[in-house]
């Protein structure tokens, strides 16, 4: 059994936001900057944030990322500019060490019976709740359901109070600061909204509330917004809080990488995964996919001494490519490679 009942987790990427876009046009990019800034300000302060003028002035860097579910603009903001903006508006600065919260989800049927979401089949609700928590910078801990003893849980038709008592007892096995239990209620009538009842335990303190939405995901998202407000309520205004200011991370210069031969989306995914697996690479993003089979990546090395060119030659998947226009004398650091072998044959053991 874990003896520490209070723990926190360090949240990363607080100054980053991923915004879905349809094009790389400047007008859409500027609008996406505003959306991203509002999201980051909410994550840092724990308070709802309004749009601000000229969000591009706070952008540290950005890139486009083509994913299976569409195109995203990934924006990273300057931490010092964000913190200064919050101070000017007398908003709190929530540091990266945040309360870890154990979450349980119950689903109530029309007849009143209650069951634990994810106990009998993969939870359909968990991904929505987790995604919204990540977006708002709240670390959630999910219970290991395989380790629960069915005999310690109420029967499927057990009432809510019995479930609450059982889950509270099971929660002592986790090193968390808060336990959060949500109960998804059934739809009442036609066209009715979905309701989720929440109970938050922080030490001896217990809080109850409910959130509503046209759909379950929207009701869950509203629940996360309420949770953020409650967890961050103890943070003083940033004008009186100086110890939580986060020092901006010193970044290693990125390198543009152009790879020819990416003639299909499947090949692109394989190469992207391969680049991410290299120990010399910290991060890799797609900047542009050209129809003629050329992909432009942005690569961030692990450190200033990382040998990217040597790393790209590993495994025989890439080979150097000639660039028709050599701009290295003008400070261009772009690396040019071509695909040599997308799926190399494996040697039998």
SERO-4910 file (N, C-alpha, C, O; in steps of 0.05 Angstrom, whole numbers):
BEGIN
 pado doro    nc1    nc2    nc3   cac1   cac2   cac3    cc1    cc2    cc3    oc1    oc2    oc3
  Unk    A     17    -24      0      0      0      0     18     25      0     38     25     14
  Unk    A     10     45    -15     25     70    -15     18     86     10     -5     90     16
  Unk    A     39     95     24     34    109     49     31    139     46     18    152     62
  Unk    A     42    150     24     40    179     20     14    186      6      9    177    -16
  Unk    A     -3    202     20    -29    208      9    -28    234     -8    -47    240    -22
  Unk    A     -6    249     -6     -5    275    -20     18    275    -39     41    271    -30
  Unk    A     13    280    -64     34    280    -84     27    300   -105      4    308   -108
  Unk    A     47    307   -121     42    325   -143     57    314   -167     75    298   -164
  Unk    A     49    324   -191     63    316   -215     71    341   -230     58    361   -230
  Unk    A     94    339   -244    104    361   -260     91    359   -287     93    339   -301
  Unk    A     78    381   -295     64    382   -321     83    396   -341     94    417   -336
  Unk    A     86    383   -364    104    394   -385     87    408   -407     62    405   -407
  Unk    A    100    422   -424     87    435   -447     66    455   -439     45    457   -452
  Unk    A     70    469   -416     50    488   -407     48    512   -426     27    525   -428
  Unk    A     69    518   -440     69    542   -457     64    534   -487     70    550   -505
  Unk    A     54    510   -491     49    500   -518     19    494   -521      6    485   -503
  Unk    A      9    499   -545    -18    492   -552    -19    481   -581     -5    492   -598
  Unk    A    -35    461   -586    -39    449   -612    -67    457   -622    -87    449   -610
  Unk    A    -68    472   -644    -94    481   -654   -100    469   -681    -83    472   -699
  Unk    A   -123    457   -685   -129    446   -712   -134    469   -732   -148    488   -725
  Unk    A   -123    466   -755   -127    485   -777   -133    470   -803   -129    446   -804
  Unk    A   -143    485   -822   -149    473   -848   -128    480   -870   -124    465   -889
  Unk    A   -115    503   -866    -95    512   -885    -71    525   -870    -72    527   -846
  Unk    A    -51    532   -886    -28    546   -875    -29    576   -882     -9    590   -881
  Unk    A    -53    586   -888    -56    614   -896    -51    632   -871    -56    624   -849
  Unk    A    -40    656   -877    -33    674   -855    -57    682   -838    -55    683   -814
  Unk    A    -80    688   -851   -103    696   -836   -112    675   -816   -119    681   -793
  Unk    A   -112    650   -824   -120    628   -806    -99    624   -785   -105    617   -762
  Unk    A    -74    628   -792    -52    624   -772    -54    645   -750    -51    639   -726
  Unk    A    -60    670   -757    -62    691   -737    -86    686   -718    -84    689   -694
  Unk    A   -108    676   -730   -131    669   -713   -124    646   -695   -132    645   -671
  Unk    A   -109    626   -705   -101    603   -689    -82    612   -666    -83    600   -645
  Unk    A    -65    632   -671    -48    643   -650    -65    652   -626    -58    647   -603
  Unk    A    -87    666   -632   -105    676   -611   -117    653   -595   -119    654   -571
  Unk    A   -126    632   -609   -137    609   -596   -117    595   -578   -122    588   -555
  Unk    A    -92    592   -589    -71    579   -574    -63    596   -549    -58    584   -528
  Unk    A    -62    622   -552    -54    639   -529    -75    638   -507    -68    636   -484
  Unk    A   -100    638   -514   -122    636   -494   -119    609   -479   -123    609   -455
  Unk    A   -113    588   -493   -110    561   -481    -86    561   -462    -88    550   -440
  Unk    A    -64    573   -470    -40    573   -453    -44    590   -428    -36    582   -407
  Unk    A    -56    613   -431    -61    630   -408    -79    616   -388    -75    619   -364
  Unk    A    -98    601   -398   -116    585   -380   -100    564   -365   -104    560   -341
  Unk    A    -82    551   -379    -65    530   -367    -47    542   -345    -43    530   -324
  Unk    A    -35    565   -351    -16    576   -332    -29    589   -308    -19    587   -286
  Unk    A    -52    601   -312    -66    615   -290    -86    599   -275    -93    604   -252
  Unk    A    -97    578   -289   -119    563   -277   -145    577   -278   -165    568   -266
  Unk    A   -146    599   -293   -171    616   -295   -179    618   -324   -161    618   -342
  Unk    A   -204    620   -330   -213    624   -358   -200    649   -369   -198    670   -355
  Unk    A   -192    648   -394   -178    671   -406   -192    681   -431   -202    665   -446
  Unk    A   -192    707   -434   -204    719   -458   -183    723   -479   -159    722   -474
  Unk    A   -192    727   -503   -174    732   -526   -159    758   -521   -170    777   -509
  Unk    A   -134    760   -530   -118    784   -527   -109    794   -554   -105    778   -573
  Unk    A   -105    820   -557    -96    830   -583    -66    823   -588    -51    820   -570
  Unk    A    -60    821   -613    -32    816   -622    -19    792   -608      2    794   -597
  Unk    A    -32    768   -610    -20    745   -596      6    736   -609     23    723   -596
  Unk    A     11    744   -634     35    736   -648     60    748   -635     82    737   -639
  Unk    A     57    769   -619     80    782   -607     91    765   -584    114    769   -575
  Unk    A     76    745   -574     85    728   -552     94    700   -562    103    684   -546
  Unk    A     92    696   -588     99    670   -599    130    667   -600    144    684   -610
  Unk    A    139    645   -589    168    638   -590    174    624   -616    193    632   -630
  Unk    A    158    604   -623    161    591   -649    136    575   -654    120    570   -636
  Unk    A    133    567   -679    110    550   -687    118    533   -710    137    538   -725
  Unk    A    102    512   -714    105    495   -738     79    481   -743     61    479   -726
  Unk    A     76    470   -767     52    454   -775     58    425   -772     80    416   -778
  Unk    A     38    410   -764     41    381   -759     18    367   -773     -5    370   -765
  Unk    A     24    351   -794      3    336   -808      0    309   -793     18    293   -793
  Unk    A    -24    305   -782    -30    281   -767    -52    265   -781    -64    275   -800
  Unk    A    -57    242   -770    -78    225   -782   -105    239   -780   -122    235   -798
  Unk    A   -110    254   -759   -135    268   -755   -135    296   -765   -153    312   -758
  Unk    A   -116    304   -782   -117    330   -794    -91    346   -790    -72    336   -779
  Unk    A    -92    371   -799    -69    389   -797    -71    406   -771    -93    416   -765
  Unk    A    -49    409   -757    -48    424   -732    -26    445   -733     -5    440   -744
  Unk    A    -32    468   -721    -12    488   -717     -3    486   -688    -18    489   -670
  Unk    A     23    479   -685     34    476   -658     49    502   -651     68    510   -664
  Unk    A     40    515   -630     50    541   -622     63    539   -594     51    528   -576
  Unk    A     87    550   -592    101    552   -566    106    582   -561    116    596   -577
  Unk    A     97    590   -537     99    618   -529    123    624   -511    134    606   -499
  Unk    A    131    649   -511    153    658   -494    144    658   -465    125    674   -458
  Unk    A    155    642   -447    146    641   -419    147    668   -405    129    675   -390
  Unk    A    168    684   -409    171    710   -396    149    729   -405    138    744   -388
  Unk    A    141    728   -430    120    745   -440     93    737   -428     76    754   -421
  Unk    A     88    711   -426     63    701   -415     61    709   -385     40    719   -376
  Unk    A     83    705   -370     82    712   -342     78    742   -338     64    750   -319
  Unk    A     91    758   -354     87    787   -352     58    795   -357     47    813   -344
  Unk    A     46    782   -377     18    788   -384      0    781   -361    -19    796   -355
  Unk    A      5    759   -347    -12    751   -325     -8    770   -301    -27    777   -287
  Unk    A     16    779   -297     21    798   -275      7    824   -280     -5    835   -261
  Unk    A      7    834   -305     -6    859   -311    -36    857   -307    -49    877   -301
  Unk    A    -47    833   -310    -76    829   -307    -83    818   -279   -106    811   -273
  Unk    A    -62    818   -261    -66    809   -233    -78    781   -232    -95    775   -215
  Unk    A    -69    763   -249    -77    735   -249    -56    718   -237    -32    725   -239
  Unk    A    -63    695   -226    -43    678   -213    -26    664   -233    -33    661   -257
  Unk    A     -3    655   -224     15    638   -241     17    611   -227     29    608   -206
  Unk    A      5    591   -240      4    564   -229     30    549   -238     33    546   -263
  Unk    A     47    541   -220     72    529   -229     68    501   -240     45    491   -240
  Unk    A     89    489   -249     87    463   -263     81    440   -245     72    419   -254
  Unk    A     86    442   -219     80    420   -200     51    423   -191     45    441   -175
  Unk    A     35    405   -200      6    408   -196     -6    383   -182      6    362   -184
  Unk    A    -28    387   -167    -39    365   -153    -46    341   -171    -59    345   -192
  Unk    A    -38    318   -163    -45    294   -178    -72    285   -169    -77    283   -145
  Unk    A    -90    279   -187   -118    273   -181   -125    245   -192   -123    240   -216
  Unk    A   -134    228   -174   -144    202   -182   -173    204   -190   -189    216   -175
  Unk    A   -180    194   -213   -207    198   -223   -221    171   -227   -209    152   -239
  Unk    A   -245    169   -218   -263    146   -222   -287    155   -237   -298    176   -231
  Unk    A   -296    139   -256   -320    146   -271   -341    124   -268   -336    100   -273
  Unk    A   -365    132   -259   -387    114   -256   -408    120   -277   -411    143   -285
  Unk    A   -423    100   -286   -444    104   -306   -470     93   -294   -471     70   -286
  Unk    A   -490    110   -292   -516    102   -280   -535     96   -303   -539    112   -321
  Unk    A   -548     72   -301   -567     64   -321   -595     76   -316   -599     88   -295
  Unk    A   -613     72   -335   -639     84   -332   -654     72   -308   -671     86   -296
  Unk    A   -648     48   -301   -662     36   -278   -649     42   -252   -658     33   -231
  Unk    A   -627     58   -252   -614     66   -228   -590     50   -221   -575     57   -203
  Unk    A   -585     28   -236   -561     11   -230   -536     27   -238   -536     42   -257
  Unk    A   -514     22   -223   -489     36   -227   -467     16   -233   -465     -4   -220
  Unk    A   -450     23   -252   -426      6   -257   -402     24   -262   -405     48   -269
  Unk    A   -379     13   -257   -354     28   -260   -345     28   -289   -342      7   -301
  Unk    A   -342     52   -301   -334     54   -329   -306     42   -333   -287     48   -319
  Unk    A   -304     24   -353   -279     11   -359   -275    -16   -345   -254    -29   -350
  Unk    A   -293    -23   -328   -289    -48   -312   -295    -73   -329   -281    -93   -327
  Unk    A   -315    -71   -346   -323    -94   -362   -313    -92   -391   -310   -113   -405
  Unk    A   -309    -68   -401   -300    -63   -428   -285    -37   -429   -289    -21   -410
  Unk    A   -269    -31   -449   -254     -6   -450   -273     18   -447   -294     19   -459
  Unk    A   -265     37   -430   -281     60   -425   -284     78   -450   -264     85   -462
  Unk    A   -309     85   -456   -313    103   -479   -310    132   -470   -307    150   -487
  Unk    A   -312    137   -444   -311    164   -434   -283    174   -427   -277    198   -428
  Unk    A   -265    156   -419   -239    163   -409   -223    180   -429   -211    200   -421
  Unk    A   -222    173   -455   -206    190   -474   -215    219   -474   -198    237   -476
  Unk    A   -241    224   -473   -251    252   -474   -241    267   -449   -232    290   -451
  Unk    A   -244    255   -426   -236    268   -401   -206    272   -400   -196    294   -392
  Unk    A   -190    252   -409   -161    255   -408   -152    277   -427   -134    292   -420
  Unk    A   -163    278   -451   -155    298   -471   -160    326   -460   -143    344   -464
  Unk    A   -183    330   -448   -189    357   -437   -171    364   -414   -163    387   -411
  Unk    A   -164    344   -397   -146    349   -375   -119    357   -384   -106    375   -373
  Unk    A   -108    343   -405    -82    350   -417    -83    378   -428    -64    394   -424
  Unk    A   -105    385   -442   -107    412   -454   -107    434   -433    -98    456   -438
  Unk    A   -117    427   -409   -118    448   -387    -95    445   -367    -95    459   -347
  Unk    A    -77    426   -372    -54    424   -355    -59    412   -327    -47    419   -308
  Unk    A    -78    392   -326    -84    379   -301    -76    350   -303    -86    335   -320
  Unk    A    -58    341   -285    -50    312   -286    -70    294   -273    -77    298   -250
  Unk    A    -81    275   -288   -100    256   -278    -86    229   -275    -70    221   -291
  Unk    A    -93    215   -253    -84    187   -249   -108    169   -251   -129    174   -239
  Unk    A   -105    148   -267   -127    130   -272   -123    104   -256   -100     94   -255
  Unk    A   -143     93   -243   -139     69   -228   -133     45   -245   -141     43   -268
  Unk    A   -118     26   -234   -111      1   -248   -134    -18   -242   -134    -32   -221
  Unk    A   -153    -20   -260   -177    -35   -254   -172    -65   -252   -187    -79   -238
  Unk    A   -152    -74   -265   -146   -103   -264   -138   -112   -235   -140   -135   -228
  Unk    A   -129    -93   -219   -120    -99   -192   -142    -96   -171   -138   -102   -148
  Unk    A   -166    -87   -180   -188    -84   -161   -200   -111   -155   -203   -128   -172
  Unk    A   -207   -115   -130   -219   -140   -122   -250   -137   -125   -262   -120   -111
  Unk    A   -262   -152   -143   -291   -149   -147   -307   -152   -121   -328   -140   -118
  Unk    A   -297   -169   -103   -312   -173    -78   -312   -148    -60   -329   -146    -43
  Unk    A   -294   -129    -65   -293   -105    -49   -310    -83    -61   -313    -62    -49
  Unk    A   -322    -88    -85   -339    -68    -98   -369    -75    -94   -375    -99    -90
  Unk    A   -387    -56    -95   -415    -61    -92   -425    -77   -116   -412    -79   -137
  Unk    A   -448    -90   -113   -460   -103   -136   -467    -82   -157   -469    -58   -152
  Unk    A   -471    -92   -182   -477    -74   -204   -501    -56   -198   -502    -33   -207
  Unk    A   -520    -66   -183   -543    -50   -177   -541    -35   -151   -560    -23   -141
  Unk    A   -516    -34   -139   -513    -20   -114   -518      9   -116   -516     21   -137
  Unk    A   -525     22    -93   -532     50    -94   -506     67    -95   -484     56    -91
  Unk    A   -509     93    -99   -486    110   -103   -470    113    -78   -445    114    -80
  Unk    A   -482    114    -55   -467    117    -30   -448     94    -25   -426     97    -15
  Unk    A   -458     69    -32   -441     46    -29   -417     47    -48   -395     40    -40
  Unk    A   -421     56    -72   -399     59    -91   -379     80    -81   -355     76    -83
  Unk    A   -389    102    -71   -371    123    -61   -353    112    -39   -329    117    -39
  Unk    A   -365     98    -20   -349     87      2   -328     67     -8   -305     68      1
  Unk    A   -335     50    -27   -317     30    -37   -294     44    -53   -271     36    -50
  Unk    A   -300     64    -69   -279     77    -85   -261     94    -67   -237     95    -72
  Unk    A   -272    106    -46   -255    120    -28   -235    102    -14   -212    109    -10
  Unk    A   -245     78     -7   -227     58      6   -205     49    -13   -182     46     -6
  Unk    A   -213     44    -39   -194     35    -59   -173     57    -66   -151     51    -75
  Unk    A   -180     82    -61   -163    105    -69   -139    107    -52   -119    120    -60
  Unk    A   -139     96    -28   -116     99     -9    -91     84    -20    -69     88    -10
  Unk    A    -95     67    -40    -72     53    -52    -57     70    -72    -38     60    -84
  Unk    A    -65     95    -77    -53    112    -96    -42    137    -83    -54    148    -65
  Unk    A    -18    145    -92     -5    169    -81    -15    193    -96     -3    202   -116
  Unk    A    -37    204    -87    -50    227   -100    -58    247    -79    -61    241    -55
  Unk    A    -62    272    -88    -71    292    -70   -102    294    -69   -113    303    -49
  Unk    A   -115    286    -91   -144    289    -92   -156    264   -105   -143    251   -122
  Unk    A   -180    258    -97   -196    236   -110   -221    249   -121   -235    263   -107
  Unk    A   -226    243   -147   -248    256   -161   -266    234   -173   -256    217   -188
  Unk    A   -291    234   -166   -310    214   -175   -332    227   -190   -346    245   -180
  Unk    A   -336    218   -215   -358    228   -231   -378    206   -237   -371    183   -242
  Unk    A   -404    214   -237   -425    195   -243   -441    206   -267   -453    227   -265
  Unk    A   -440    191   -289   -454    199   -314   -483    190   -311   -488    166   -310
  Unk    A   -502    209   -311   -530    202   -307   -543    196   -334   -533    205   -355
  Unk    A   -565    180   -334   -578    174   -359   -594    198   -370   -600    217   -355
  Unk    A   -600    198   -396   -616    219   -408   -645    217   -399   -656    195   -398
  Unk    A   -656    239   -391   -684    240   -382   -700    255   -403   -696    279   -408
  Unk    A   -719    241   -416   -735    254   -437   -721    256   -463   -697    251   -465
  Unk    A   -735    265   -483   -723    269   -510   -709    296   -512   -720    316   -502
  Unk    A   -686    296   -524   -672    321   -528   -660    332   -502   -651    355   -501
  Unk    A   -659    316   -481   -648    325   -456   -618    326   -456   -604    313   -471
  Unk    A   -607    343   -438   -578    345   -436   -567    323   -419   -581    310   -404
  Unk    A   -541    318   -423   -527    298   -407   -517    311   -381   -506    334   -382
  Unk    A   -519    298   -359   -511    308   -334   -490    290   -321   -493    266   -321
  Unk    A   -469    302   -309   -449    287   -294   -448    299   -266   -444    323   -263
  Unk    A   -451    282   -246   -449    291   -218   -420    285   -209   -409    263   -213
  Unk    A   -408    305   -196   -380    303   -188   -377    305   -157   -392    320   -144
  Unk    A   -358    290   -147   -350    293   -119   -319    293   -118   -306    275   -128
  Unk    A   -309    314   -105   -280    317   -102   -272    316    -73   -282    330    -56
  Unk    A   -253    298    -67   -242    295    -40   -213    305    -40   -197    295    -55
  Unk    A   -208    324    -22   -181    334    -18   -176    333     12   -184    351     27
  Unk    A   -163    311     21   -160    308     50   -187    305     63   -203    289     53
  Unk    A   -193    320     84   -220    319     96   -241    335     82   -265    333     88
  Unk    A   -233    351     62   -252    368     48   -266    353     26   -254    338     11
  Unk    A   -292    357     24   -309    344      4   -326    365    -11   -339    381      2
  Unk    A   -325    365    -37   -341    384    -53   -358    368    -74   -349    349    -85
  Unk    A   -382    378    -78   -400    365    -97   -411    386   -116   -416    409   -108
  Unk    A   -413    379   -142   -426    396   -162   -434    379   -185   -428    355   -186
  Unk    A   -447    391   -204   -455    376   -229   -450    394   -253   -451    418   -251
  Unk    A   -445    381   -276   -441    395   -301   -460    383   -322   -467    360   -321
  Unk    A   -468    400   -341   -487    391   -362   -475    398   -389   -458    415   -392
  Unk    A   -485    384   -409   -477    389   -437   -495    374   -456   -508    354   -448
  Unk    A   -495    382   -481   -512    368   -501   -503    339   -505   -519    322   -512
  Unk    A   -477    334   -500   -466    307   -503   -449    301   -478   -442    318   -462
  Unk    A   -443    275   -475   -426    267   -452   -398    280   -453   -389    290   -433
  Unk    A   -384    280   -476   -358    293   -477   -359    323   -468   -341    332   -454
  Unk    A   -380    337   -476   -382    365   -468   -388    368   -438   -377    387   -426
  Unk    A   -403    350   -427   -408    351   -398   -383    344   -383   -378    355   -362
  Unk    A   -367    325   -394   -341    318   -381   -322    341   -383   -307    347   -363
  Unk    A   -321    355   -406   -303    378   -409   -310    400   -389   -292    412   -378
  Unk    A   -335    404   -385   -344    424   -365   -335    416   -337   -329    433   -321
  Unk    A   -335    390   -332   -326    380   -306   -297    386   -301   -289    393   -279
  Unk    A   -280    383   -322   -252    388   -320   -247    418   -314   -230    426   -298
  Unk    A   -263    435   -328   -260    464   -324   -266    471   -295   -252    488   -283
  Unk    A   -286    459   -283   -293    463   -255   -271    453   -237   -264    466   -217
  Unk    A   -260    430   -244   -238    418   -228   -214    437   -227   -202    441   -206
  Unk    A   -207    448   -250   -184    466   -251   -188    490   -233   -170    498   -218
  Unk    A   -212    501   -233   -218    524   -216   -215    517   -186   -205    533   -171
  Unk    A   -223    493   -179   -222    485   -150   -193    478   -142   -185    485   -120
  Unk    A   -178    465   -160   -151    458   -153   -132    482   -151   -113    483   -136
  Unk    A   -138    502   -168   -121    526   -170   -131    549   -152   -119    570   -153
  Unk    A   -152    545   -137   -165    567   -122   -146    577   -100   -149    600    -92
  Unk    A   -127    560    -91   -109    569    -70    -85    585    -79    -69    594    -63
  Unk    A    -83    588   -106    -60    602   -116    -64    632   -112    -85    643   -121
  Unk    A    -45    647   -100    -49    676    -97    -45    690   -123    -34    679   -142
  Unk    A    -53    715   -124    -49    732   -148    -19    733   -154     -3    734   -136
  Unk    A    -12    734   -180     16    734   -188     31    758   -179     56    758   -177
  Unk    A     17    780   -173     31    804   -163     43    800   -136     62    814   -128
  Unk    A     33    780   -120     44    774    -94     58    748    -93     69    740    -73
  Unk    A     59    733   -116     71    707   -117     95    708   -136     91    712   -160
  Unk    A    119    706   -125    143    708   -142    158    682   -144    174    679   -162
  Unk    A    153    663   -126    168    639   -126    160    619   -147    174    600   -153
  Unk    A    137    624   -160    127    605   -180    135    612   -208    127    598   -227
  Unk    A    149    634   -212    157    642   -239    175    620   -251    194    612   -238
  Unk    A    168    612   -275    182    590   -287    204    601   -305    199    618   -322
  Unk    A    228    591   -302    251    601   -318    249    588   -346    246    564   -348
  Unk    A    249    604   -367    247    593   -394    269    573   -400    292    576   -392
  Unk    A    262    552   -414    280    531   -420    299    540   -443    291    552   -462
  Unk    A    325    535   -439    345    541   -460    342    520   -482    345    496   -477
  Unk    A    336    529   -506    331    510   -528    355    506   -545    371    524   -550
  Unk    A    357    481   -556    378    475   -575    368    483   -602    345    478   -609
  Unk    A    385    496   -619    376    504   -645    366    480   -662    377    459   -662
  Unk    A    344    485   -676    332    464   -693    345    464   -721    358    484   -728
  Unk    A    342    442   -735    352    440   -762    330    432   -781    315    413   -776
  Unk    A    327    446   -804    309    437   -825    319    411   -838    343    409   -843
  Unk    A    301    393   -844    309    368   -857    289    362   -880    265    361   -876
  Unk    A    300    360   -904    284    354   -927    290    325   -936    313    318   -941
  Unk    A    269    309   -938    272    281   -946    255    277   -971    231    281   -971
  Unk    A    267    268   -992    253    261  -1017    247    232  -1018    261    216  -1006
  Unk    A    226    224  -1033    218    196  -1035    195    189  -1018    188    165  -1016
  Unk    A    183    208  -1004    159    203   -987    134    204  -1005    119    223  -1005
  Unk    A    131    183  -1021    111    182  -1042     83    174  -1032     64    174  -1048
  Unk    A     81    167  -1007     55    160   -996     54    168   -967     74    172   -954
  Unk    A     29    171   -956     26    179   -929     37    157   -910     47    163   -888
  Unk    A     35    132   -919     45    109   -903     76    111   -900     87    107   -878
  Unk    A     89    118   -922    118    121   -921    126    144   -902    144    142   -886
  Unk    A    111    166   -905    116    189   -887    114    181   -858    131    188   -842
  Unk    A     93    166   -850     89    158   -823    112    140   -813    121    143   -790
  Unk    A    122    123   -830    145    105   -823    170    122   -818    184    117   -799
  Unk    A    175    141   -836    199    157   -833    197    175   -808    216    179   -794
  Unk    A    173    186   -803    169    203   -780    174    188   -754    187    197   -736
  Unk    A    164    163   -754    168    146   -730    197    139   -727    208    138   -705
  Unk    A    211    134   -749    239    127   -749    255    151   -737    273    146   -720
  Unk    A    250    175   -746    265    198   -737    260    202   -707    279    208   -692
  Unk    A    235    198   -698    229    201   -669    244    181   -652    249    186   -628
  Unk    A    250    158   -664    263    136   -648    293    140   -644    305    127   -628
  Unk    A    305    159   -659    334    163   -658    341    176   -631    329    196   -623
  Unk    A    361    165   -617    368    176   -591    380    204   -592    380    218   -573
  Unk    A    390    212   -616    401    239   -618    380    260   -622    386    284   -621
  Unk    A    355    252   -627    333    270   -633    315    274   -609    306    255   -597
  Unk    A    311    300   -602    293    306   -579    264    308   -589    246    297   -577
  Unk    A    260    323   -611    233    326   -622    236    328   -653    256    336   -664
  Unk    A    214    321   -666    213    323   -695    185    331   -704    166    318   -694
  Unk    A    182    351   -721    156    359   -731    156    360   -761    177    364   -774
  Unk    A    133    357   -773    130    359   -802    123    389   -808    105    400   -796
  Unk    A    138    401   -826    132    428   -834    116    430   -860     99    447   -863
  Unk    A    123    411   -878    109    412   -904    111    385   -918    131    372   -918
  Unk    A     88    377   -930     88    353   -947     82    362   -976     60    372   -981
  Unk    A    101    358   -994     97    366  -1022     86    343  -1038     93    320  -1033
  Unk    A     69    348  -1058     57    327  -1073     77    311  -1090     71    288  -1098
  Unk    A    100    322  -1095    120    308  -1111    137    288  -1094    156    277  -1104
  Unk    A    128    284  -1069    142    264  -1053    165    274  -1037    185    260  -1033
  Unk    A    163    299  -1028    184    311  -1012    172    321   -986    152    336   -986
  Unk    A    184    313   -963    174    322   -937    195    339   -923    219    332   -923
  Unk    A    186    361   -912    204    379   -897    198    377   -868    176    382   -859
  Unk    A    218    369   -852    216    366   -823    231    388   -809    250    400   -820
  Unk    A    224    393   -784    240    409   -766    249    391   -744    233    378   -730
  Unk    A    276    389   -740    287    370   -721    301    385   -699    317    403   -704
  Unk    A    295    378   -674    309    389   -651    328    368   -639    318    347   -630
  Unk    A    354    372   -639    373    353   -628    370    351   -598    359    369   -585
  Unk    A    380    329   -587    380    326   -557    397    347   -544    391    357   -523
  Unk    A    419    353   -557    438    373   -546    454    385   -569    452    376   -592
  Unk    A    471    404   -563    486    418   -583    507    400   -597    516    407   -619
  Unk    A    515    378   -584    536    361   -595    524    337   -610    539    320   -619
  Unk    A    498    335   -612    486    312   -625    494    311   -655    492    331   -669
  Unk    A    502    288   -664    510    284   -691    486    275   -708    481    251   -711
  Unk    A    471    295   -718    446    288   -732    453    274   -758    439    254   -766
  Unk    A    473    283   -772    479    270   -798    487    241   -795    480    224   -811
  Unk    A    502    236   -774    509    208   -768    485    192   -760    483    168   -766
  Unk    A    467    204   -745    443    190   -735    425    183   -759    414    161   -759
  Unk    A    422    201   -778    404    195   -801    414    173   -819    399    161   -834
  Unk    A    440    167   -817    451    146   -833    448    118   -821    453     98   -834
  Unk    A    439    117   -796    436     92   -782    414     75   -795    394     85   -804
  Unk    A    418     49   -796    398     31   -805    394     30   -835    379     14   -846
  Unk    A    408     47   -850    407     47   -879    380     57   -890    374     51   -913
  Unk    A    365     71   -875    339     81   -885    341    106   -901    325    111   -919
  Unk    A    361    123   -895    365    148   -908    393    150   -920    412    139   -909
  Unk    A    395    164   -942    422    169   -953    423    199   -962    402    210   -969
  Unk    A    446    211   -961    448    240   -968    438    244   -997    442    228  -1014
  Unk    A    426    268  -1000    416    275  -1027    428    302  -1035    434    319  -1018
  Unk    A    433    305  -1061    444    329  -1071    423    351  -1073    401    346  -1083
  Unk    A    429    375  -1063    411    397  -1066    420    414  -1090    444    422  -1092
  Unk    A    402    420  -1108    408    434  -1132    418    463  -1126    433    474  -1142
  Unk    A    410    474  -1103    418    501  -1097    431    501  -1069    417    498  -1049
  Unk    A    457    504  -1068    472    504  -1043    473    532  -1031    485    550  -1041
  Unk    A    459    535  -1008    457    560   -995    472    560   -968    468    577   -951
  Unk    A    489    540   -964    503    538   -939    521    562   -933    525    570   -910
  Unk    A    531    575   -954    548    599   -950    532    622   -939    544    641   -928
  Unk    A    506    621   -941    489    643   -931    476    635   -904    457    649   -895
  Unk    A    486    615   -891    476    607   -865    454    587   -865    442    581   -844
  Unk    A    447    576   -889    426    556   -890    436    529   -878    457    519   -886
  Unk    A    422    519   -859    430    494   -845    413    470   -852    413    450   -838
  Unk    A    398    472   -874    380    451   -882    396    425   -890    416    427   -904
  Unk    A    386    403   -880    398    377   -887    380    363   -908    356    364   -906
  Unk    A    393    351   -928    378    339   -950    385    309   -952    408    301   -953
  Unk    A    363    293   -951    366    264   -952    345    252   -970    325    266   -976
  Unk    A    349    228   -978    330    213   -993    325    186   -981    343    175   -967
  Unk    A    302    175   -985    295    149   -974    311    127   -988    309    124  -1013
  Unk    A    326    111   -973    341     89   -985    327     63   -980    327     45   -997
  Unk    A    314     60   -957    300     35   -950    280     41   -929    287     47   -906
  Unk    A    254     40   -936    233     47   -917    229     25   -897    227     30   -873
  Unk    A    227      0   -906    223    -23   -888    245    -44   -892    240    -63   -907
  Unk    A    268    -40   -880    290    -58   -885    284    -86   -874    270    -89   -855
  Unk    A    295   -106   -888    290   -133   -880    303   -139   -853    325   -129   -848
  Unk    A    291   -155   -837    302   -161   -810    316   -188   -811    308   -207   -824
  Unk    A    339   -188   -798    355   -213   -797    343   -232   -777    337   -224   -754
  Unk    A    339   -256   -785    327   -276   -766    345   -281   -744    369   -283   -747
  Unk    A    334   -285   -720    351   -290   -696    365   -316   -698    380   -324   -680
***
